[in-house]
Structure formats: structure tokens, C-alpha cells
Amino acid sequence: MTDNTTQRRLRSGTVALGGVGLLAAALTACSSDVDKRCIDRGSYNASKGYKVVSDKYCKSSSSTTGKSSVNGSWYYGGSKKGTRVGGGSFTKSSGGGVTRGGFGSGGKGGSSGG
């Protein structure tokens, strides 16, 4: 019976180590960085959002390159559809991109009274 007990312990140890590995991989995948995209502020469309442009328009000190003029700004979060993005912000969240709260809470904790 000693052999069976040893094998069981080894198997359960393998399962525990595998579970820790999966947890570490999941936490690594949940990066604290918010999605950051360079957008053209002058391209806003109420139904489509802002047009995503090359990062070079946000990295250079001048937003004008050649004949095209783009008012590039970093845009954080939001959702991207094709070449457009909306629902984000021009300020980077101080919370590191983690929103606390449940559905309908708007990211604010607490409960409704009544």
C-alpha cells in the first residue's frame, strides 16, 4: 500500500502545481496596462467614434507630417471596431485599468438603498 499512497501523493502534487501554473498564466494575461491607441481628435463621429491613426502622430512633438495634418492624441480603453474606437478616455486611468464593481455600478462600489 505504500506504493499506492506515494503515487496518489505525486498525482495530487502534480495537479496542485498545474493549478498554480494556470493561475499564474491567467494573472499574467490580465495586464494592468490599459489599451492605448493613437487617434485623430478631428475625426470624431458620434456613431463611429475616433479614427485610429499611426502612433507616429502621437509620439512626435509636431502632429503635422508632410501635407497631411493630424491632431494625434493618445486614447485609453474603449472598444475598437475596424479603424475606429469609442467609449474610452483621453486620460489614463490611475487604477491601472481595473474596474471595480458589478453590472450597473459604473465602476463604483456600494449598493442601492431602499
C-alpha positions as CSV (number, residue, x, y, z in Angstrom):
1,M,0.0,0.0,0.0
2,T,2.9,2.3,0.4
3,D,3.5,2.4,-3.3
4,N,-0.2,3.4,-4.0
5,T,-0.1,6.1,-1.3
6,T,3.1,7.5,-2.8
7,Q,1.6,7.5,-6.3
8,R,-1.5,9.3,-5.1
9,R,0.5,12.0,-3.4
10,L,2.6,12.5,-6.5
11,R,-0.5,12.8,-8.7
12,S,-2.2,15.3,-6.3
13,G,1.1,17.3,-6.2
14,T,1.1,17.5,-10.0
15,V,-2.5,18.7,-10.1
16,A,-1.7,21.4,-7.5
17,L,1.4,22.5,-9.4
18,G,-0.6,22.6,-12.6
19,G,-3.3,24.6,-11.0
20,V,-0.8,27.2,-9.8
21,G,0.7,27.4,-13.3
22,L,-2.7,28.1,-14.8
23,L,-3.4,30.7,-12.2
24,A,-0.1,32.4,-12.9
25,A,-0.8,32.4,-16.6
26,A,-4.2,33.9,-16.1
27,L,-2.9,36.7,-13.9
28,T,-0.1,37.4,-16.4
29,A,-2.7,37.6,-19.2
30,C,-4.7,40.2,-17.2
31,S,-2.2,43.0,-17.8
32,S,-2.7,46.2,-15.7
33,D,-2.0,48.3,-18.8
34,V,-5.0,49.9,-20.4
35,D,-5.3,49.7,-24.2
36,K,-3.7,52.8,-25.7
37,R,-4.3,53.9,-29.2
38,C,-3.3,57.0,-31.2
39,I,-6.4,58.7,-32.6
40,D,-7.1,61.8,-34.7
41,R,-9.1,64.2,-32.5
42,G,-10.5,65.9,-35.5
43,S,-12.1,62.6,-36.9
44,Y,-14.8,62.2,-34.3
45,N,-18.1,60.7,-35.5
46,A,-20.9,60.3,-33.0
47,S,-21.9,56.9,-34.2
48,K,-18.4,55.6,-35.1
49,G,-16.0,57.2,-32.6
50,Y,-12.5,58.4,-33.4
51,K,-10.3,57.3,-36.3
52,V,-7.2,55.3,-35.2
53,V,-4.0,56.6,-36.8
54,S,-0.3,55.7,-36.7
55,D,1.5,56.0,-33.4
56,K,3.9,58.4,-35.1
57,Y,1.3,61.2,-34.8
58,C,1.2,60.9,-31.0
59,K,5.0,60.4,-30.5
60,S,6.3,63.4,-32.4
61,S,6.3,66.9,-31.0
62,S,4.6,68.1,-34.2
63,S,1.4,66.5,-35.3
64,T,1.9,67.7,-38.9
65,T,3.7,65.3,-41.3
66,G,4.1,66.4,-44.9
67,K,0.8,67.6,-46.4
68,S,-1.5,65.8,-44.0
69,S,-2.4,67.3,-40.7
70,V,-3.5,65.0,-37.9
71,N,-4.3,66.1,-34.4
72,G,-2.9,63.0,-32.7
73,S,-3.7,62.1,-29.1
74,W,-3.5,59.0,-27.0
75,Y,-6.8,57.4,-26.3
76,Y,-7.1,54.9,-23.5
77,G,-9.5,52.0,-23.2
78,G,-12.7,51.8,-25.3
79,S,-13.6,49.3,-27.9
80,K,-12.3,49.2,-31.4
81,K,-14.4,48.5,-34.5
82,G,-12.5,48.4,-37.7
83,T,-10.4,51.6,-37.9
84,R,-12.5,53.4,-35.3
85,V,-12.5,53.4,-31.5
86,G,-15.0,54.8,-28.9
87,G,-16.1,54.5,-25.3
88,G,-12.6,55.3,-23.9
89,S,-10.9,58.4,-22.4
90,F,-8.1,60.8,-23.1
91,T,-6.7,60.3,-19.6
92,K,-5.0,57.2,-18.4
93,S,-6.9,55.6,-15.5
94,S,-5.0,55.8,-12.2
95,G,-6.5,52.5,-11.3
96,G,-4.3,50.7,-13.8
97,G,-7.3,49.7,-16.0
98,V,-9.0,47.6,-13.3
99,T,-12.7,48.5,-12.8
100,R,-14.3,47.5,-9.6
101,G,-18.0,46.9,-9.1
102,G,-20.6,44.9,-10.8
103,F,-23.1,45.4,-13.6
104,G,-24.7,48.8,-13.5
105,S,-22.5,50.1,-10.8
106,G,-20.5,52.3,-13.2
107,G,-17.3,51.1,-11.6
108,K,-18.4,52.4,-8.1
109,G,-18.8,50.1,-5.2
110,G,-21.7,50.2,-2.9
111,S,-25.4,49.2,-3.0
112,S,-28.7,50.9,-3.6
113,G,-30.8,51.6,-0.5
114,G,-34.5,51.3,-0.3
